[in-house]
Every structure is written in structure tokens, then in C-alpha cells.
Amino acid sequence: MTTAAACPPPAAGPVLFRAGCPHCRESFELAAAALRLAIGGSARTTFYSFSCPLCGETVRKPAGERIVELLTGGGVRTMRLHV
């Protein structure tokens, strides 16, 4: 009788997030270290931000529950805002 050997899981690379800049209209991928997540007491005060790697503008976008889950799970630095 033969047994199948378990294949090792694929090597995990760095987590990349797709983002877009409303200023220059370009799309790109960012590493977790390039993003910041701020969690406030409401949807209006929960957002993520980054600097566009192409035009240099600071971008701030709202973060709903799913975005918060993806960003925190991907290692994005998180700041809790006290309102």
C-alpha cells in the first residue's frame, strides 16, 4: 500500500492591497506598511489612509467593516480614535 505525502503549503509572500488615487486616477498595489487604519466610534470616523506612490498626495478613504477586517488581517497598523 502506498501513502500520499502531504504537500507543504505554498510560501506566503507579503500581503498587498489594491488601491487607487482619486487625485491622479492611477491604480497600484501597496504593502501593509504603506497603509494606516483609524478606527473611530462611527462609520464617519473610521478610515484608512496612504500616500500615493505616483503623485505623492495623501489619500483618505472610508473603511467599512469588511475593509477593516481585511486591513487588520493583513497586518496594517491600526489606531483607535477616542471620540
C-alpha positions in Angstrom: 0.0 0.0 0.0 1.3 3.5 -0.8 0.5 6.7 1.0 0.5 10.1 -0.5 2.8 12.6 1.1 1.3 15.9 2.2 2.4 18.8 0.1 3.7 21.7 2.1 1.6 24.9 1.9 2.9 27.5 -0.6 5.2 30.0 0.8 3.3 33.1 1.9 4.6 36.3 0.4 3.9 39.8 1.6 0.3 40.9 1.7 -0.5 43.5 -1.0 -3.6 45.7 -1.2 -5.0 47.2 -4.4 -5.7 50.9 -4.1 -6.4 53.9 -6.3 -5.7 57.5 -6.1 -8.6 60.0 -6.7 -6.0 62.7 -7.5 -4.1 61.2 -10.3 -6.6 58.4 -11.1 -3.9 55.6 -11.0 -4.3 52.1 -9.5 -1.5 50.3 -7.7 -0.7 47.8 -5.0 0.5 48.8 -1.6 2.2 46.8 1.2 0.6 46.8 4.6 3.3 49.1 5.9 2.2 51.8 3.4 -1.3 52.0 4.9 -2.8 53.3 8.1 -6.1 52.4 9.5 -8.0 54.6 12.0 -11.0 53.1 13.8 -13.4 55.6 15.3 -16.7 55.5 17.1 -18.7 55.6 13.9 -18.5 55.0 10.2 -17.6 58.6 9.6 -14.6 58.4 11.8 -13.3 55.0 10.5 -10.9 55.3 7.6 -7.7 54.2 6.0 -5.0 56.4 4.5 -1.9 56.2 2.4 0.3 58.4 0.3 0.0 57.8 -3.5 3.3 56.3 -4.7 2.9 58.1 -8.1 1.8 61.6 -7.3 2.6 61.9 -3.6 -0.8 63.1 -2.5 -2.2 61.8 0.8 -5.4 59.8 0.3 -8.0 59.1 2.9 -10.9 56.7 2.3 -13.8 55.4 4.4 -13.4 51.9 5.8 -16.5 49.8 6.4 -16.5 46.6 8.4 -15.2 44.4 5.6 -12.3 46.8 4.8 -11.4 47.0 8.5 -11.4 43.2 8.7 -9.2 42.8 5.5 -6.7 45.5 6.6 -6.3 44.3 10.2 -6.0 40.7 9.0 -3.3 41.8 6.5 -1.1 43.5 9.1 -2.0 47.1 8.5 -1.1 49.3 11.5 -4.2 50.4 13.3 -5.0 53.4 15.5 -8.1 53.6 17.7 -9.6 57.0 17.9 -11.3 58.1 21.1 -14.3 60.2 20.4 
